Amino acid sequence: MNSFRYYSDLDRHPFTGERKVNFKAKVTEKESLKKFFSETVGTKWIQNVTPGKVYEIYKVEGYGDCADFYFKDDSGKEQYLADFFFEEVEDD
């Protein structure tokens, strides 16, 4: 229960509450989510987070079949984003 794969597929094992974790995940660069990383009308602008960058996830807060991933943003402050903003980190 300490991996990106486990928490990115909560349809199979939903949970509610907080869990301390330790894994890396990459912020997605999907075209459909790019609008959240710039000043686009009608969306909440995500600041101090770099699409394509790998972050250390240290807490997951579940809401049934979806979750928020907690990490330190580019300014060192706590930040969280929904699980769909992340992708698995590929091994080198």
N, C-alpha and C positions, 0 to 999 in steps of 0.2 A: 504493500500500500504506500510505497514511497517512490512512485514513478509517474512520469507524465502520462504514459499509456493508461494506467489505472484510472486517473482522474479525468482523462479526456473522453472516457466511454462510460459515463455515469448512467446511461440507459440500462446497462446490465446490472449495476449495483448502486442504486441511488442512496444518498445519505444526507442527513441534515446535521449541521453543527460545524465546529472547527477542528482541524487536525494539523498538528505540526508535521512538516514534511521537509525533505531536503532533496530537490532535484532541479535540473536546469530545463528551461523551455525558451524557445525563440518567439519573439513577437512577430506575428504574421505580416507578410507583405502583400496579402491578397488585395486585389484591386477594389473589391466591394467594401473593404474596411478602411481604405486610405482616407476617406472623408473625415474620419474621427481624429486623425492626426494633423489636421489643418483647420484653419478658421473657415468652416463651412456653415452656411446658414441652416439652422434647424437641427444641429447636432451639438453635443457636448464635446468640446475640444480636449483631447488628451494631450497634456503637456509633459515634457521631461521624460518621454519614453520614445525610444528609437525603433521603428519597424526594422526587422531583420536582426536586431541585437538579441543576444542570449542573456537571460537574467536567471538568478538563483531564486527559486521559489521556496519560501520557508513556511508558508501557511496556506491551507486551502479551507475555504468556508463553503460548505455544501448547502444547496437549497433543493434537495430532491435529486433531479436528474441534470442539474447544472451547478456550476461552482465559480467562485471568485478565487484567483490566484494572487497571493500577496508577495511582493518583492520590493527591493529598494530601487527607486527610479534613478535617472541620470544625475539628479541633484542630491541623492542620498536619502530622500524622504520615503516613507512608506507609501506604497501605491498598490492598488489592486485593479485587476481587469477581469472580465468574464473569461471563462476557459476558452471560448471560441476565438479569442484574440491571440492564442498561442499555437505553436506547432512543436512537434518533437524535434529535439536536437539530433542531428545525424552524427554518427560516429565518424571520426577521421580515419 
